[in-house]
Amino acid sequence: MTDLPSLRETLDAHGLLARKSFGQHFLLDLNVTRKIVRLAGPFEGRPVIEVGPGPGGLTRALLESDAGQVVLVEKDARFAPLLSELDDGSGRLTIVEGDALKVREAELVQGPAHLVSNLPYNVGTPLLIKWLTGPWTPHALTLMFQKEVAERIVARPGEDDYGRLAVIAQATAQARIVMHLPAAAFTPPPKVASAVVHLIPRADRPAPELLKRLERVTAAAFGQRRKMLRSSLKPLGGAALCEAAGVDADARAETVDVPGFMRLARALKS
Ligand code: SAM
């Protein structure tokens, strides 16, 4: 990768400017992208899917790593020629033009695979939910989010950011913030700071049907987060549901831990 032109030169040579509608904020410093890849690995020959490679800064670092295969999913067709320049013909790099919300990952890779991405802010949360609750589960995920979203993913009970996203993410995975990046690290800089979250899906991930019930319970409980559960969960069974789950009906959603929400989901009749 060292004999390639710089990312900035590559963007200029292809006449490419960032598009706001695609959430494009590029990482052009390879020291930063290499650090993210170090935090994500080792991959030990497993495949890596990268969503939204854009000009390929993270892709270059992934190609330098021990990933067995690097599969790119990019919605903006303008980047395909530039990304093909990273292909050494070995068959290790695959470029897929498409919307990551719609692709079926199981058709792109075989066996356990990592996800490593600097996600577009507008679809970061739906993509995370897709990967944590969908039929296809990654081996591990290392994803850049806007800082506020990253904090909502790892928040603990009693913290302001604790809500539906924290419960769903932590019921399905172990999640921690591994890196913070200021807006100035991106070209063009976004309005907010960013953070990289590393997630390892749990081996005992709840089944899809139970996850649906967990989503119903958290939607009702956090929809009225300042109310007691006996009231916010009334449409789902209120105090009786809480009693069946062994959760204090006078508690508020923001103080109930993830195992408490799991018990409520299990107690909820489907
Ligand atoms: N990975 C590059 C980097 O770090 O410089 C670019 C990151 S930029 C924040 C997000 C990228 O995701 C853009 O290249 C954008 O075109 C792409 N993108 C936006 N929405 C997408 C979607 N639904 N599916 C796949 N790629 C998408």
Boltz pocket constraint, residues with backbone or C-beta under 6 A from the ligand:
constraints:
  - pocket:
      binder: B
      contacts: [[A, 22], [A, 23], [A, 24], [A, 25], [A, 26], [A, 27], [A, 28], [A, 51], [A, 52], [A, 53], [A, 54], [A, 55], [A, 56], [A, 57], [A, 58], [A, 73], [A, 74], [A, 75], [A, 76], [A, 98], [A, 99], [A, 100], [A, 101], [A, 117], [A, 118], [A, 119], [A, 120], [A, 121], [A, 123]]
      max_distance: 6.0
